[in-house]
Amino acid sequence: MSTLSVDTIQGQTTAANVKLPAGSVLNCVQFVYPTYSSTTSSSYAASGITMNIAPKYTSSKVLVQITATVGNSGADAAENAFALYRAIGGASASEIETFERGIFVNNSANNAVHADASVAFQFLDSPSTTSNTVYTLYGRTSAGTLRYNDHQVSGKGQSAITLWEIAG
């Protein structure tokens, strides 16, 4: 077995240009969203679950991982759905992935129903840029109120978005 021990790795011209093998983690950032928010929109609307990263290389990939505490109240047969949006370098955000799953509320005996769940999404993106890139979870509901970080009993919840820059 061989052992390689080093104190410093330096590129041939500058230390900033040391390239790691494909699949190596280059950066990781996370935002924990602790705030209650809601929407009644039937079109995708931005949540506060958002984070930015400036990839080191245009060949980098960004693994987006989102966990969210979501719910719906106030309507029978409501469906919540989610999508991931990306904005590069201050441009308008555009949808890059749809997560057509969510919470369904179906209680014909009670029109003031309430349902909560934790959902998790992940998507491997190839933004092909070194500009600041913002990822945001968007949500919509077919009826009722889509709620983020709401829990029927405690009124507490927490969501998070984590971005991993992976060498391409």
N, C-alpha and C positions, 0 to 999 in steps of 0.2 A: 504494500500500500504506500502511496506517495502522499506527502504533505506539502502544501504550498503555504508559506507564511509571508505576509507582506505588511508593511506599515502604511504604505501609500501606493495607490494606483494612479498613474499619471498618463494622459494621452501623449502621443508622439509630438503634437504641437501645442495642445493646451489640455488641461485637466477636464475642461468642460466637454470635450469631445470623446470621452471614453464610452464606447458602445458595449452594452451588455447583450448577452445572447437573447434571441427571440424567446418570449415567454417570461422574461425577468420582470419583476415588479419595479417600476421606476419611481412611482409616487403613489401616495394614498391620502385622500382627504375625505372628511366626513362632516356632515351637518346633522345635528339632532334637532328636530322641530318639535318643541314642547307645547305649542299654542293650539287652542281650540279654534277651528274655522269651519265654515260651511258654505255650500252653494246649492241653489235650486236649479241651476242651469241644465238644460237638456243638450247643450253643446259643450265641448270640452272647455273647461276653465282652469286656469293655473291654480295650483295649491301653493302653500308656502314651503313645500318640500322641494328644495332647490339647492344646487351646489355648483360651483365652477372649478375648472381646472385648465391650466395652460400646458398642453402636452409638450414634452421636450423635443420630440421628433415628429415629422409628418407621417412617419410609418407606424407610430404608436397606435395601439388600440386602447379604448377606455371601457373597462367593465363597470357598468352601472348596477348597483344593488340598492333596492329600496324595500324597506319594511314600513308598513303604515298601519295604524289603528284607525279603522274607518267604520262608519255606520250609516244607517238611514232611519228616519222616523217620519211618521205622519202620512203614510200612503200605503194602500194595498198594492201588492205586486210591483214594487219599485225595484229597478235594476240599477246598480252602480257599475260604471265601467271606467277604465283608466287608460291613459296613453302617456308615453314618454316623449317630451319635446326637447329639442336642442337649438341653442342660439350660439352662433360663432361670431366673435369679434364685434359684438354689439348689434348684429343684424336681428331681424325679427325671428322669433322662435318658430320652428316647424316640426311637425309630428314625424318621428322616426320609427316608432313602434307602438302598436295598439295592444293593450292587454284587455280583451273583451271578456273579462271575468270580474265578478264582484259579488256584492251582497244582494240577494233577492229577498224581498219581504213579501210574504203572501199570507195574510191573515184576514180573511173575509169577514170575520166576526168583530174585528176591532180596527177602526180606521186610524187609530192613534198608536200604531205599532212602533216598535223600536228594535233594531238589530245591530249588533256590533261584531266585528271580526278583525283579525290581523291578516293582512295580505302581504305577500312578498313577490317582488318582481326583479328580474335581472336581464340585462341585455348587453351584448358585446358590440361596441360601436367602433367604427373606423372613421374618425372625423377628418383625417388627412389635413391637419392644420397644427400650427404651434400657437395660434391665437387663443385668447381666453374663450373657453367653451362652457356654456351654462346648460345644465340638465335640470329639467323640472318635471315633476309628476303633475299631470292634468287629470281632472275627473269630470264626470257628468252623471246625471241621474235621470231616469225615465219619469220619476215622480217623487214626491216628498222632498226631503232635505238630505243631501250627502254631507256627512259630518266627518271631519278629521280630528283625531285625538279626543274623541268623546266616548265616555263609558257610562252606561245607564246608572250604575250604582255609585261609582266614586267621582264621576265627572273628570277623571284623569285619563290620559293616554299619551303615547309618545310615538313619533315616527322618525325615521332616519334615512338619509341617502349617503351612500359611500361610493366614491369614484376611485378606481384603481387604474393607473396608467401602466400598461403592459408593453414591453418592447416588442416591436413587430419584426 
